[in-house]
Amino acid sequence: AYSHGCVRCENPVDLAKMLLFYDENTQLPDSLDTLIQHQIHKTIPLRKHIPIQFDYITVGTTKSGNLHFYKDIYRKDDAYLKLLFE
C-alpha cells in the first residue's frame, strides 16, 4: 500500500511528484512512474527541507454531502473544540 497506518494520503503519487518538483530532484517525476510501473521500491532522499502539515480530522462529508463522524481515537477533539470556542 502507498499509504498505511495512522497517516493516509489521498493522492500519494501526486504528492511524491510535487515533492520531487519542489526539491528540484534529479529523479524526475516520470522516473517515479517507471518505478511504480515496474513495482520497484526505492528510497529517494530529498535534498531540501520541505515542511509538511498534518491535519487530524474526525468529521467529513460523504460524496452525497452527508456528515460522517470518525472515531476520535487520539482524543484530540475536546482540545480542538476548546481552542475554537475560546
PyMOL Python script that loads the backbone (N, CA, C, O; Angstrom):
from pymol import cmd

cmd.read_pdbstr("""\
ATOM      1  N   ALA A   1       0.846  -1.189   0.000  1.00  0.00           N
ATOM      2  CA  ALA A   1       0.000   0.000   0.000  1.00  0.00           C
ATOM      3  C   ALA A   1       0.886   1.245   0.000  1.00  0.00           C
ATOM      4  O   ALA A   1       1.950   1.265   0.619  1.00  0.00           O
ATOM      5  N   TYR A   2       0.439   2.263  -0.690  1.00  0.00           N
ATOM      6  CA  TYR A   2       1.170   3.529  -0.720  1.00  0.00           C
ATOM      7  C   TYR A   2       0.972   4.293   0.585  1.00  0.00           C
ATOM      8  O   TYR A   2       1.846   5.054   1.001  1.00  0.00           O
ATOM      9  N   SER A   3      -0.161   4.093   1.222  1.00  0.00           N
ATOM     10  CA  SER A   3      -0.499   4.844   2.410  1.00  0.00           C
ATOM     11  C   SER A   3      -1.021   3.870   3.455  1.00  0.00           C
ATOM     12  O   SER A   3      -1.924   3.083   3.173  1.00  0.00           O
ATOM     13  N   HIS A   4      -0.463   3.915   4.657  1.00  0.00           N
ATOM     14  CA  HIS A   4      -0.858   2.941   5.665  1.00  0.00           C
ATOM     15  C   HIS A   4      -0.742   3.538   7.055  1.00  0.00           C
ATOM     16  O   HIS A   4      -0.279   4.665   7.228  1.00  0.00           O
ATOM     17  N   GLY A   5      -1.166   2.773   8.031  1.00  0.00           N
ATOM     18  CA  GLY A   5      -1.041   3.217   9.411  1.00  0.00           C
ATOM     19  C   GLY A   5      -1.986   4.352   9.718  1.00  0.00           C
ATOM     20  O   GLY A   5      -3.099   4.416   9.195  1.00  0.00           O
ATOM     21  N   CYS A   6      -1.534   5.241  10.567  1.00  0.00           N
ATOM     22  CA  CYS A   6      -2.381   6.349  11.008  1.00  0.00           C
ATOM     23  C   CYS A   6      -2.386   7.516  10.031  1.00  0.00           C
ATOM     24  O   CYS A   6      -3.228   8.405  10.152  1.00  0.00           O
ATOM     25  N   VAL A   7      -1.485   7.539   9.081  1.00  0.00           N
ATOM     26  CA  VAL A   7      -1.416   8.638   8.130  1.00  0.00           C
ATOM     27  C   VAL A   7      -1.929   8.147   6.784  1.00  0.00           C
ATOM     28  O   VAL A   7      -1.421   7.174   6.228  1.00  0.00           O
ATOM     29  N   ARG A   8      -2.932   8.828   6.275  1.00  0.00           N
ATOM     30  CA  ARG A   8      -3.496   8.482   4.971  1.00  0.00           C
ATOM     31  C   ARG A   8      -3.244   9.636   4.008  1.00  0.00           C
ATOM     32  O   ARG A   8      -3.250  10.803   4.400  1.00  0.00           O
ATOM     33  N   CYS A   9      -3.027   9.297   2.763  1.00  0.00           N
ATOM     34  CA  CYS A   9      -2.806  10.298   1.724  1.00  0.00           C
ATOM     35  C   CYS A   9      -3.674   9.924   0.533  1.00  0.00           C
ATOM     36  O   CYS A   9      -3.568   8.818   0.002  1.00  0.00           O
ATOM     37  N   GLU A  10      -4.530  10.848   0.117  1.00  0.00           N
ATOM     38  CA  GLU A  10      -5.476  10.549  -0.955  1.00  0.00           C
ATOM     39  C   GLU A  10      -4.789  10.325  -2.299  1.00  0.00           C
ATOM     40  O   GLU A  10      -5.183   9.432  -3.048  1.00  0.00           O
ATOM     41  N   ASN A  11      -3.786  11.106  -2.609  1.00  0.00           N
ATOM     42  CA  ASN A  11      -3.093  11.005  -3.901  1.00  0.00           C
ATOM     43  C   ASN A  11      -1.583  10.924  -3.667  1.00  0.00           C
ATOM     44  O   ASN A  11      -0.872  11.898  -3.912  1.00  0.00           O
ATOM     45  N   PRO A  12      -1.084   9.776  -3.195  1.00  0.00           N
ATOM     46  CA  PRO A  12       0.326   9.685  -2.806  1.00  0.00           C
ATOM     47  C   PRO A  12       1.306   9.892  -3.956  1.00  0.00           C
ATOM     48  O   PRO A  12       2.380  10.458  -3.749  1.00  0.00           O
ATOM     49  N   VAL A  13       0.964   9.450  -5.152  1.00  0.00           N
ATOM     50  CA  VAL A  13       1.882   9.616  -6.286  1.00  0.00           C
ATOM     51  C   VAL A  13       1.977  11.093  -6.662  1.00  0.00           C
ATOM     52  O   VAL A  13       3.064  11.594  -6.950  1.00  0.00           O
ATOM     53  N   ASP A  14       0.841  11.790  -6.660  1.00  0.00           N
ATOM     54  CA  ASP A  14       0.856  13.225  -6.941  1.00  0.00           C
ATOM     55  C   ASP A  14       1.680  13.972  -5.891  1.00  0.00           C
ATOM     56  O   ASP A  14       2.424  14.895  -6.223  1.00  0.00           O
ATOM     57  N   LEU A  15       1.545  13.572  -4.627  1.00  0.00           N
ATOM     58  CA  LEU A  15       2.336  14.195  -3.558  1.00  0.00           C
ATOM     59  C   LEU A  15       3.826  13.955  -3.789  1.00  0.00           C
ATOM     60  O   LEU A  15       4.630  14.877  -3.655  1.00  0.00           O
ATOM     61  N   ALA A  16       4.193  12.733  -4.132  1.00  0.00           N
ATOM     62  CA  ALA A  16       5.603  12.405  -4.376  1.00  0.00           C
ATOM     63  C   ALA A  16       6.158  13.238  -5.538  1.00  0.00           C
ATOM     64  O   ALA A  16       7.273  13.753  -5.458  1.00  0.00           O
ATOM     65  N   LYS A  17       5.387  13.365  -6.603  1.00  0.00           N
ATOM     66  CA  LYS A  17       5.846  14.156  -7.757  1.00  0.00           C
ATOM     67  C   LYS A  17       6.007  15.630  -7.386  1.00  0.00           C
ATOM     68  O   LYS A  17       6.947  16.288  -7.833  1.00  0.00           O
ATOM     69  N   MET A  18       5.081  16.147  -6.564  1.00  0.00           N
ATOM     70  CA  MET A  18       5.174  17.536  -6.146  1.00  0.00           C
ATOM     71  C   MET A  18       6.421  17.746  -5.284  1.00  0.00           C
ATOM     72  O   MET A  18       7.122  18.746  -5.436  1.00  0.00           O
ATOM     73  N   LEU A  19       6.696  16.791  -4.371  1.00  0.00           N
ATOM     74  CA  LEU A  19       7.895  16.905  -3.539  1.00  0.00           C
ATOM     75  C   LEU A  19       9.161  16.873  -4.377  1.00  0.00           C
ATOM     76  O   LEU A  19      10.091  17.639  -4.124  1.00  0.00           O
ATOM     77  N   LEU A  20       9.208  15.994  -5.374  1.00  0.00           N
ATOM     78  CA  LEU A  20      10.379  15.936  -6.264  1.00  0.00           C
ATOM     79  C   LEU A  20      10.534  17.235  -7.047  1.00  0.00           C
ATOM     80  O   LEU A  20      11.651  17.707  -7.257  1.00  0.00           O
ATOM     81  N   PHE A  21       9.417  17.812  -7.478  1.00  0.00           N
ATOM     82  CA  PHE A  21       9.461  19.071  -8.223  1.00  0.00           C
ATOM     83  C   PHE A  21      10.029  20.190  -7.352  1.00  0.00           C
ATOM     84  O   PHE A  21      10.943  20.897  -7.775  1.00  0.00           O
ATOM     85  N   TYR A  22       9.491  20.356  -6.132  1.00  0.00           N
ATOM     86  CA  TYR A  22       9.963  21.421  -5.246  1.00  0.00           C
ATOM     87  C   TYR A  22      11.378  21.172  -4.743  1.00  0.00           C
ATOM     88  O   TYR A  22      12.098  22.111  -4.402  1.00  0.00           O
ATOM     89  N   ASP A  23      11.767  19.925  -4.698  1.00  0.00           N
ATOM     90  CA  ASP A  23      13.117  19.571  -4.269  1.00  0.00           C
ATOM     91  C   ASP A  23      14.134  19.799  -5.389  1.00  0.00           C
ATOM     92  O   ASP A  23      15.343  19.775  -5.157  1.00  0.00           O
ATOM     93  N   GLU A  24      13.631  20.020  -6.603  1.00  0.00           N
ATOM     94  CA  GLU A  24      14.488  20.129  -7.795  1.00  0.00           C
ATOM     95  C   GLU A  24      15.379  18.910  -7.878  1.00  0.00           C
ATOM     96  O   GLU A  24      16.572  19.006  -8.166  1.00  0.00           O
ATOM     97  N   ASN A  25      14.781  17.766  -7.620  1.00  0.00           N
ATOM     98  CA  ASN A  25      15.488  16.495  -7.554  1.00  0.00           C
ATOM     99  C   ASN A  25      15.782  15.994  -8.959  1.00  0.00           C
ATOM    100  O   ASN A  25      14.974  16.169  -9.871  1.00  0.00           O
ATOM    101  N   THR A  26      16.936  15.374  -9.128  1.00  0.00           N
ATOM    102  CA  THR A  26      17.299  14.841 -10.438  1.00  0.00           C
ATOM    103  C   THR A  26      16.456  13.624 -10.799  1.00  0.00           C
ATOM    104  O   THR A  26      16.381  13.235 -11.965  1.00  0.00           O
ATOM    105  N   GLN A  27      15.810  13.012  -9.774  1.00  0.00           N
ATOM    106  CA  GLN A  27      14.910  11.884 -10.022  1.00  0.00           C
ATOM    107  C   GLN A  27      13.589  12.485 -10.516  1.00  0.00           C
ATOM    108  O   GLN A  27      12.728  12.851  -9.716  1.00  0.00           O
ATOM    109  N   LEU A  28      13.442  12.580 -11.818  1.00  0.00           N
ATOM    110  CA  LEU A  28      12.279  13.252 -12.405  1.00  0.00           C
ATOM    111  C   LEU A  28      10.990  12.513 -12.089  1.00  0.00           C
ATOM    112  O   LEU A  28      11.000  11.297 -11.897  1.00  0.00           O
ATOM    113  N   PRO A  29       9.865  13.247 -12.033  1.00  0.00           N
ATOM    114  CA  PRO A  29       8.575  12.595 -11.795  1.00  0.00           C
ATOM    115  C   PRO A  29       8.264  11.468 -12.773  1.00  0.00           C
ATOM    116  O   PRO A  29       7.612  10.497 -12.391  1.00  0.00           O
ATOM    117  N   ASP A  30       8.714  11.567 -14.026  1.00  0.00           N
ATOM    118  CA  ASP A  30       8.487  10.488 -14.995  1.00  0.00           C
ATOM    119  C   ASP A  30       9.184   9.207 -14.548  1.00  0.00           C
ATOM    120  O   ASP A  30       8.674   8.108 -14.763  1.00  0.00           O
ATOM    121  N   SER A  31      10.357   9.354 -13.924  1.00  0.00           N
ATOM    122  CA  SER A  31      11.074   8.188 -13.417  1.00  0.00           C
ATOM    123  C   SER A  31      10.287   7.514 -12.303  1.00  0.00           C
ATOM    124  O   SER A  31      10.346   6.294 -12.147  1.00  0.00           O
ATOM    125  N   LEU A  32       9.550   8.303 -11.529  1.00  0.00           N
ATOM    126  CA  LEU A  32       8.709   7.745 -10.479  1.00  0.00           C
ATOM    127  C   LEU A  32       7.635   6.849 -11.077  1.00  0.00           C
ATOM    128  O   LEU A  32       7.354   5.774 -10.547  1.00  0.00           O
ATOM    129  N   ASP A  33       7.036   7.285 -12.176  1.00  0.00           N
ATOM    130  CA  ASP A  33       6.035   6.456 -12.865  1.00  0.00           C
ATOM    131  C   ASP A  33       6.638   5.123 -13.296  1.00  0.00           C
ATOM    132  O   ASP A  33       5.992   4.081 -13.175  1.00  0.00           O
ATOM    133  N   THR A  34       7.859   5.149 -13.792  1.00  0.00           N
ATOM    134  CA  THR A  34       8.536   3.923 -14.220  1.00  0.00           C
ATOM    135  C   THR A  34       8.780   2.997 -13.036  1.00  0.00           C
ATOM    136  O   THR A  34       8.555   1.790 -13.133  1.00  0.00           O
ATOM    137  N   LEU A  35       9.240   3.557 -11.917  1.00  0.00           N
ATOM    138  CA  LEU A  35       9.471   2.747 -10.725  1.00  0.00           C
ATOM    139  C   LEU A  35       8.174   2.078 -10.258  1.00  0.00           C
ATOM    140  O   LEU A  35       8.165   0.901  -9.897  1.00  0.00           O
ATOM    141  N   ILE A  36       7.097   2.837 -10.273  1.00  0.00           N
ATOM    142  CA  ILE A  36       5.801   2.294  -9.846  1.00  0.00           C
ATOM    143  C   ILE A  36       5.328   1.224 -10.820  1.00  0.00           C
ATOM    144  O   ILE A  36       4.858   0.166 -10.403  1.00  0.00           O
ATOM    145  N   GLN A  37       5.450   1.495 -12.102  1.00  0.00           N
ATOM    146  CA  GLN A  37       5.010   0.542 -13.129  1.00  0.00           C
ATOM    147  C   GLN A  37       5.734  -0.800 -12.999  1.00  0.00           C
ATOM    148  O   GLN A  37       5.135  -1.859 -13.188  1.00  0.00           O
ATOM    149  N   HIS A  38       7.016  -0.743 -12.679  1.00  0.00           N
ATOM    150  CA  HIS A  38       7.810  -1.970 -12.558  1.00  0.00           C
ATOM    151  C   HIS A  38       7.859  -2.499 -11.113  1.00  0.00           C
ATOM    152  O   HIS A  38       8.586  -3.445 -10.811  1.00  0.00           O
ATOM    153  N   GLN A  39       7.075  -1.871 -10.236  1.00  0.00           N
ATOM    154  CA  GLN A  39       6.970  -2.271  -8.832  1.00  0.00           C
ATOM    155  C   GLN A  39       8.345  -2.333  -8.150  1.00  0.00           C
ATOM    156  O   GLN A  39       8.660  -3.274  -7.420  1.00  0.00           O
ATOM    157  N   ILE A  40       9.143  -1.304  -8.412  1.00  0.00           N
ATOM    158  CA  ILE A  40      10.467  -1.192  -7.811  1.00  0.00           C
ATOM    159  C   ILE A  40      10.365  -0.274  -6.597  1.00  0.00           C
ATOM    160  O   ILE A  40       9.923   0.869  -6.719  1.00  0.00           O
ATOM    161  N   HIS A  41      10.767  -0.762  -5.438  1.00  0.00           N
ATOM    162  CA  HIS A  41      10.761   0.038  -4.210  1.00  0.00           C
ATOM    163  C   HIS A  41      12.125   0.695  -4.058  1.00  0.00           C
ATOM    164  O   HIS A  41      13.154   0.021  -4.025  1.00  0.00           O
ATOM    165  N   LYS A  42      12.116   2.019  -3.966  1.00  0.00           N
ATOM    166  CA  LYS A  42      13.373   2.749  -3.883  1.00  0.00           C
ATOM    167  C   LYS A  42      13.180   3.992  -3.023  1.00  0.00           C
ATOM    168  O   LYS A  42      12.196   4.713  -3.191  1.00  0.00           O
ATOM    169  N   THR A  43      14.082   4.244  -2.128  1.00  0.00           N
ATOM    170  CA  THR A  43      14.055   5.464  -1.336  1.00  0.00           C
ATOM    171  C   THR A  43      14.709   6.574  -2.149  1.00  0.00           C
ATOM    172  O   THR A  43      15.817   6.409  -2.659  1.00  0.00           O
ATOM    173  N   ILE A  44      14.026   7.695  -2.267  1.00  0.00           N
ATOM    174  CA  ILE A  44      14.568   8.848  -2.980  1.00  0.00           C
ATOM    175  C   ILE A  44      14.744   9.968  -1.951  1.00  0.00           C
ATOM    176  O   ILE A  44      13.773  10.632  -1.588  1.00  0.00           O
ATOM    177  N   PRO A  45      15.962  10.180  -1.486  1.00  0.00           N
ATOM    178  CA  PRO A  45      16.171  11.217  -0.473  1.00  0.00           C
ATOM    179  C   PRO A  45      15.960  12.614  -1.046  1.00  0.00           C
ATOM    180  O   PRO A  45      16.356  12.902  -2.175  1.00  0.00           O
ATOM    181  N   LEU A  46      15.334  13.471  -0.255  1.00  0.00           N
ATOM    182  CA  LEU A  46      15.141  14.858  -0.674  1.00  0.00           C
ATOM    183  C   LEU A  46      16.366  15.666  -0.270  1.00  0.00           C
ATOM    184  O   LEU A  46      16.986  15.411   0.762  1.00  0.00           O
ATOM    185  N   ARG A  47      16.699  16.644  -1.102  1.00  0.00           N
ATOM    186  CA  ARG A  47      17.869  17.478  -0.842  1.00  0.00           C
ATOM    187  C   ARG A  47      17.511  18.714  -0.030  1.00  0.00           C
ATOM    188  O   ARG A  47      18.369  19.305   0.624  1.00  0.00           O
ATOM    189  N   LYS A  48      16.236  19.104  -0.074  1.00  0.00           N
ATOM    190  CA  LYS A  48      15.777  20.300   0.628  1.00  0.00           C
ATOM    191  C   LYS A  48      14.824  19.907   1.758  1.00  0.00           C
ATOM    192  O   LYS A  48      14.185  18.856   1.714  1.00  0.00           O
ATOM    193  N   HIS A  49      14.745  20.765   2.757  1.00  0.00           N
ATOM    194  CA  HIS A  49      13.762  20.592   3.824  1.00  0.00           C
ATOM    195  C   HIS A  49      12.436  21.145   3.311  1.00  0.00           C
ATOM    196  O   HIS A  49      12.339  22.326   2.976  1.00  0.00           O
ATOM    197  N   ILE A  50      11.426  20.300   3.251  1.00  0.00           N
ATOM    198  CA  ILE A  50      10.104  20.715   2.789  1.00  0.00           C
ATOM    199  C   ILE A  50       9.119  20.440   3.932  1.00  0.00           C
ATOM    200  O   ILE A  50       8.842  19.281   4.243  1.00  0.00           O
ATOM    201  N   PRO A  51       8.593  21.497   4.555  1.00  0.00           N
ATOM    202  CA  PRO A  51       7.679  21.281   5.680  1.00  0.00           C
ATOM    203  C   PRO A  51       6.346  20.695   5.198  1.00  0.00           C
ATOM    204  O   PRO A  51       5.832  21.061   4.142  1.00  0.00           O
ATOM    205  N   ILE A  52       5.812  19.789   5.992  1.00  0.00           N
ATOM    206  CA  ILE A  52       4.522  19.162   5.688  1.00  0.00           C
ATOM    207  C   ILE A  52       3.655  19.288   6.926  1.00  0.00           C
ATOM    208  O   ILE A  52       4.116  19.054   8.043  1.00  0.00           O
ATOM    209  N   GLN A  53       2.402  19.657   6.728  1.00  0.00           N
ATOM    210  CA  GLN A  53       1.460  19.806   7.833  1.00  0.00           C
ATOM    211  C   GLN A  53       0.464  18.650   7.801  1.00  0.00           C
ATOM    212  O   GLN A  53      -0.062  18.299   6.745  1.00  0.00           O
ATOM    213  N   PHE A  54       0.213  18.067   8.967  1.00  0.00           N
ATOM    214  CA  PHE A  54      -0.769  17.006   9.100  1.00  0.00           C
ATOM    215  C   PHE A  54      -2.013  17.561   9.779  1.00  0.00           C
ATOM    216  O   PHE A  54      -1.912  18.304  10.755  1.00  0.00           O
ATOM    217  N   ASP A  55      -3.169  17.208   9.272  1.00  0.00           N
ATOM    218  CA  ASP A  55      -4.431  17.578   9.904  1.00  0.00           C
ATOM    219  C   ASP A  55      -5.072  16.337  10.486  1.00  0.00           C
ATOM    220  O   ASP A  55      -5.077  15.275   9.864  1.00  0.00           O
ATOM    221  N   TYR A  56      -5.611  16.479  11.678  1.00  0.00           N
ATOM    222  CA  TYR A  56      -6.318  15.396  12.354  1.00  0.00           C
ATOM    223  C   TYR A  56      -7.802  15.717  12.227  1.00  0.00           C
ATOM    224  O   TYR A  56      -8.302  16.624  12.891  1.00  0.00           O
ATOM    225  N   ILE A  57      -8.497  14.983  11.386  1.00  0.00           N
ATOM    226  CA  ILE A  57      -9.887  15.295  11.062  1.00  0.00           C
ATOM    227  C   ILE A  57     -10.778  14.125  11.472  1.00  0.00           C
ATOM    228  O   ILE A  57     -10.573  12.989  11.044  1.00  0.00           O
ATOM    229  N   THR A  58     -11.771  14.427  12.309  1.00  0.00           N
ATOM    230  CA  THR A  58     -12.672  13.366  12.763  1.00  0.00           C
ATOM    231  C   THR A  58     -14.083  13.533  12.232  1.00  0.00           C
ATOM    232  O   THR A  58     -14.983  12.788  12.618  1.00  0.00           O
ATOM    233  N   VAL A  59     -14.285  14.498  11.355  1.00  0.00           N
ATOM    234  CA  VAL A  59     -15.590  14.654  10.717  1.00  0.00           C
ATOM    235  C   VAL A  59     -15.369  15.122   9.284  1.00  0.00           C
ATOM    236  O   VAL A  59     -14.495  15.944   9.008  1.00  0.00           O
ATOM    237  N   GLY A  60     -16.166  14.589   8.397  1.00  0.00           N
ATOM    238  CA  GLY A  60     -16.071  14.968   6.990  1.00  0.00           C
ATOM    239  C   GLY A  60     -17.425  14.770   6.335  1.00  0.00           C
ATOM    240  O   GLY A  60     -18.431  14.573   7.016  1.00  0.00           O
ATOM    241  N   THR A  61     -17.446  14.822   5.040  1.00  0.00           N
ATOM    242  CA  THR A  61     -18.699  14.593   4.323  1.00  0.00           C
ATOM    243  C   THR A  61     -18.528  13.424   3.361  1.00  0.00           C
ATOM    244  O   THR A  61     -17.435  13.148   2.865  1.00  0.00           O
ATOM    245  N   THR A  62     -19.637  12.755   3.120  1.00  0.00           N
ATOM    246  CA  THR A  62     -19.648  11.682   2.138  1.00  0.00           C
ATOM    247  C   THR A  62     -19.804  12.302   0.752  1.00  0.00           C
ATOM    248  O   THR A  62     -20.014  13.509   0.635  1.00  0.00           O
ATOM    249  N   LYS A  63     -19.706  11.500  -0.278  1.00  0.00           N
ATOM    250  CA  LYS A  63     -19.876  12.022  -1.639  1.00  0.00           C
ATOM    251  C   LYS A  63     -21.259  12.619  -1.849  1.00  0.00           C
ATOM    252  O   LYS A  63     -21.438  13.504  -2.686  1.00  0.00           O
ATOM    253  N   SER A  64     -22.240  12.135  -1.086  1.00  0.00           N
ATOM    254  CA  SER A  64     -23.605  12.660  -1.206  1.00  0.00           C
ATOM    255  C   SER A  64     -23.817  13.913  -0.357  1.00  0.00           C
ATOM    256  O   SER A  64     -24.904  14.489  -0.370  1.00  0.00           O
ATOM    257  N   GLY A  65     -22.785  14.341   0.385  1.00  0.00           N
ATOM    258  CA  GLY A  65     -22.869  15.569   1.158  1.00  0.00           C
ATOM    259  C   GLY A  65     -23.313  15.382   2.596  1.00  0.00           C
ATOM    260  O   GLY A  65     -23.490  16.369   3.311  1.00  0.00           O
ATOM    261  N   ASN A  66     -23.497  14.160   3.038  1.00  0.00           N
ATOM    262  CA  ASN A  66     -23.886  13.898   4.423  1.00  0.00           C
ATOM    263  C   ASN A  66     -22.659  13.928   5.330  1.00  0.00           C
ATOM    264  O   ASN A  66     -21.555  13.577   4.916  1.00  0.00           O
ATOM    265  N   LEU A  67     -22.875  14.357   6.578  1.00  0.00           N
ATOM    266  CA  LEU A  67     -21.783  14.353   7.552  1.00  0.00           C
ATOM    267  C   LEU A  67     -21.420  12.925   7.935  1.00  0.00           C
ATOM    268  O   LEU A  67     -22.288  12.065   8.084  1.00  0.00           O
ATOM    269  N   HIS A  68     -20.120  12.690   8.092  1.00  0.00           N
ATOM    270  CA  HIS A  68     -19.639  11.379   8.546  1.00  0.00           C
ATOM    271  C   HIS A  68     -18.654  11.632   9.677  1.00  0.00           C
ATOM    272  O   HIS A  68     -17.680  12.366   9.510  1.00  0.00           O
ATOM    273  N   PHE A  69     -18.914  11.016  10.836  1.00  0.00           N
ATOM    274  CA  PHE A  69     -18.061  11.193  12.002  1.00  0.00           C
ATOM    275  C   PHE A  69     -17.164   9.974  12.167  1.00  0.00           C
ATOM    276  O   PHE A  69     -17.633   8.837  12.108  1.00  0.00           O
ATOM    277  N   TYR A  70     -15.883  10.213  12.373  1.00  0.00           N
ATOM    278  CA  TYR A  70     -14.913   9.159  12.615  1.00  0.00           C
ATOM    279  C   TYR A  70     -14.621   9.097  14.104  1.00  0.00           C
ATOM    280  O   TYR A  70     -14.814  10.079  14.820  1.00  0.00           O
ATOM    281  N   LYS A  71     -14.166   7.970  14.562  1.00  0.00           N
ATOM    282  CA  LYS A  71     -13.823   7.800  15.965  1.00  0.00           C
ATOM    283  C   LYS A  71     -12.605   8.680  16.295  1.00  0.00           C
ATOM    284  O   LYS A  71     -11.617   8.679  15.561  1.00  0.00           O
ATOM    285  N   ASP A  72     -12.684   9.414  17.381  1.00  0.00           N
ATOM    286  CA  ASP A  72     -11.595  10.277  17.835  1.00  0.00           C
ATOM    287  C   ASP A  72     -10.621   9.440  18.662  1.00  0.00           C
ATOM    288  O   ASP A  72     -10.564   9.566  19.886  1.00  0.00           O
ATOM    289  N   ILE A  73      -9.851   8.579  17.978  1.00  0.00           N
ATOM    290  CA  ILE A  73      -9.017   7.598  18.676  1.00  0.00           C
ATOM    291  C   ILE A  73      -7.886   8.232  19.483  1.00  0.00           C
ATOM    292  O   ILE A  73      -7.385   7.617  20.424  1.00  0.00           O
ATOM    293  N   TYR A  74      -7.477   9.447  19.133  1.00  0.00           N
ATOM    294  CA  TYR A  74      -6.410  10.115  19.877  1.00  0.00           C
ATOM    295  C   TYR A  74      -6.954  11.124  20.886  1.00  0.00           C
ATOM    296  O   TYR A  74      -6.187  11.809  21.563  1.00  0.00           O
ATOM    297  N   ARG A  75      -8.261  11.211  20.981  1.00  0.00           N
ATOM    298  CA  ARG A  75      -8.946  12.093  21.938  1.00  0.00           C
ATOM    299  C   ARG A  75      -8.450  13.536  21.839  1.00  0.00           C
ATOM    300  O   ARG A  75      -8.098  14.157  22.842  1.00  0.00           O
ATOM    301  N   LYS A  76      -8.431  14.049  20.621  1.00  0.00           N
ATOM    302  CA  LYS A  76      -7.971  15.416  20.403  1.00  0.00           C
ATOM    303  C   LYS A  76      -9.117  16.396  20.151  1.00  0.00           C
ATOM    304  O   LYS A  76      -8.911  17.609  20.198  1.00  0.00           O
ATOM    305  N   ASP A  77     -10.314  15.887  19.887  1.00  0.00           N
ATOM    306  CA  ASP A  77     -11.435  16.772  19.565  1.00  0.00           C
ATOM    307  C   ASP A  77     -11.725  17.782  20.670  1.00  0.00           C
ATOM    308  O   ASP A  77     -11.974  18.951  20.375  1.00  0.00           O
ATOM    309  N   ASP A  78     -11.700  17.364  21.928  1.00  0.00           N
ATOM    310  CA  ASP A  78     -12.008  18.289  23.024  1.00  0.00           C
ATOM    311  C   ASP A  78     -11.047  19.472  23.041  1.00  0.00           C
ATOM    312  O   ASP A  78     -11.466  20.614  23.230  1.00  0.00           O
ATOM    313  N   ALA A  79      -9.762  19.201  22.845  1.00  0.00           N
ATOM    314  CA  ALA A  79      -8.770  20.295  22.844  1.00  0.00           C
ATOM    315  C   ALA A  79      -8.995  21.233  21.650  1.00  0.00           C
ATOM    316  O   ALA A  79      -8.887  22.451  21.792  1.00  0.00           O
ATOM    317  N   TYR A  80      -9.308  20.672  20.479  1.00  0.00           N
ATOM    318  CA  TYR A  80      -9.570  21.496  19.304  1.00  0.00           C
ATOM    319  C   TYR A  80     -10.821  22.333  19.489  1.00  0.00           C
ATOM    320  O   TYR A  80     -10.837  23.514  19.143  1.00  0.00           O
ATOM    321  N   LEU A  81     -11.869  21.731  20.031  1.00  0.00           N
ATOM    322  CA  LEU A  81     -13.113  22.485  20.269  1.00  0.00           C
ATOM    323  C   LEU A  81     -12.882  23.609  21.275  1.00  0.00           C
ATOM    324  O   LEU A  81     -13.419  24.706  21.124  1.00  0.00           O
ATOM    325  N   LYS A  82     -12.090  23.335  22.289  1.00  0.00           N
ATOM    326  CA  LYS A  82     -11.779  24.360  23.287  1.00  0.00           C
ATOM    327  C   LYS A  82     -11.075  25.539  22.608  1.00  0.00           C
ATOM    328  O   LYS A  82     -11.413  26.692  22.875  1.00  0.00           O
ATOM    329  N   LEU A  83     -10.110  25.265  21.742  1.00  0.00           N
ATOM    330  CA  LEU A  83      -9.413  26.340  21.029  1.00  0.00           C
ATOM    331  C   LEU A  83     -10.348  27.134  20.142  1.00  0.00           C
ATOM    332  O   LEU A  83     -10.232  28.356  20.051  1.00  0.00           O
ATOM    333  N   LEU A  84     -11.270  26.454  19.488  1.00  0.00           N
ATOM    334  CA  LEU A  84     -12.206  27.121  18.584  1.00  0.00           C
ATOM    335  C   LEU A  84     -13.136  28.092  19.311  1.00  0.00           C
ATOM    336  O   LEU A  84     -13.446  29.167  18.797  1.00  0.00           O
ATOM    337  N   PHE A  85     -13.569  27.712  20.488  1.00  0.00           N
ATOM    338  CA  PHE A  85     -14.582  28.500  21.177  1.00  0.00           C
ATOM    339  C   PHE A  85     -14.024  29.446  22.238  1.00  0.00           C
ATOM    340  O   PHE A  85     -14.795  30.131  22.909  1.00  0.00           O
ATOM    341  N   GLU A  86     -12.711  29.497  22.402  1.00  0.00           N
ATOM    342  CA  GLU A  86     -12.116  30.446  23.348  1.00  0.00           C
ATOM    343  C   GLU A  86     -11.988  31.813  22.733  1.00  0.00           C
ATOM    344  O   GLU A  86     -11.506  32.740  23.384  1.00  0.00           O
TER     345      GLU A  86
END
""", "prot")
cmd.dss("prot")
cmd.show_as("cartoon", "prot")
cmd.util.cbc("prot")
cmd.orient("prot")
